[in-house]
Amino acid sequence: MRRKLGIRPEVPRPLDPPYSARVDLCQAVVDGSWTTLRVVRTATRAQVTLAREWAPELDFADYAHGFQVDQVPCDDPAVLGDAAARAWLSERGAGESLAELLASMEQGRHEMVLMLCSASTGVSVIHHVHSSALGANNGFHAIRAGGLRRHEPETNEDEILRDGLNLSRAMSFKCAAAGLPFGGSKTIARCAPFSLDDGARLGFLAYAIDRGHLITGPDMGFPPELIDVLGDAYTQHILCGPGGPLGHTGAPTAYGVLCAMRAAAEHVWGKRGLESRTVAVQGLGAVGLELAKLLAGDRAKLVVSDRAPERVARAQHEVGGIRVVSPEQILQAECDVFAPCAVGGILDPASIQRLQAAIVMGSANNQLAAASPEDEIALARQLAERGILFAPDWSYTMGGILAGFEEYVYRELASSERLRTSIERAAGTELARLLSEARASGRTPTEVAYDRFWPLVHPE
Ligand code: PHE
């Protein structure tokens, strides 16, 4: 393993008391010289624990070299159990934040939130775990899976938690739909961008990942190269960097969306293929751009948009023959297929009325502005009433996680042919089956998909 040199980070100063009316959970953890906040929920109770698991001055640049995940040096460990931890947090003004988190976990039926907060590096890592049911006892270290995302330190904590909880719920169902023996999680690092030779921050991130009993891979906010650096020198639980055997997850994810679109096109128009169909691609990031290329290969007509002019320029250069519209116009562009490939939450009652497409299918996670299956079904019905075909994104955006699984199990022997076959099966064949079942039973694909996968994700 390569040894990376650590750069000593400046230590951010904790806020001085008196505390503002509402204190973030992470802030309370750091202010109290704790390192870890864990909330575990079962059907009957929620349990909160605060712990000090490492010394404040610990140099995480030594992680995976000087010490391993269960050997973290701590001269002064401490733990507060449920009642004491709750009391401590409310005394510090974080009671309201905790109550909100517990309510959201209850609503989404989430199993655990694990916050690891490093004061010395200014990095907090939050593992949002929805369900581990499918991964329990799978024989691997990792029993769940979900991407690694970064949010700026200024982002509100409740916004981060909402994002993470929603995304992890989608991951549970995505793994189920992909036929993988993993539960669903999402890991969010709250920190400023840092350089790829920053040993202390890399080491801390790797430690946090290893603590989560999960595999993770590229998502938004970090450069893809971070995956390779972490994977080469710090942890085996991060996969699908651009230098890995299968490359970045952008291409397999886009391929899954293409398979799904082909299945949807046949379902709606009774004719194979996307030739001459107009597809509006919202967002030209790692997946959107790949999808645009694949669609051009299928001879679809493309309308695209992105907030970043350089991404639009790149797409014009690499794809060619595309029509560019503003980010405000893309949602109501005249098209056959609308493909959301940027942020989630874009489909709400107002935007659904503006859509001009027959099919909505794209790579964005959580396309519906909803936080529970019940709310999703209500929006899915509105789409159906407008005659628009919609299936939950998690039922066909599993190209990335299938690639992650392939690399996790086979390492250098990971095979792109095997990956291709599993994507075609899950995002193509299985999705087509889902759409037919929905049509036959007069329900939305969203309801059929939840009915099918619910018992796997929530067995009890
Ligand atoms: N980020 C991927 C998703 O949202 C999941 C993933 C996890 C991919 C681990 C690769 C490795 O679907």
Residues whose N, C-alpha, C, O or C-beta is under 5 A from the ligand:
A	BS01	LIG	A145 G146 G147 I215 T216 G217 P218 D219 L239 C240 T249 T397 G400 I401 G404
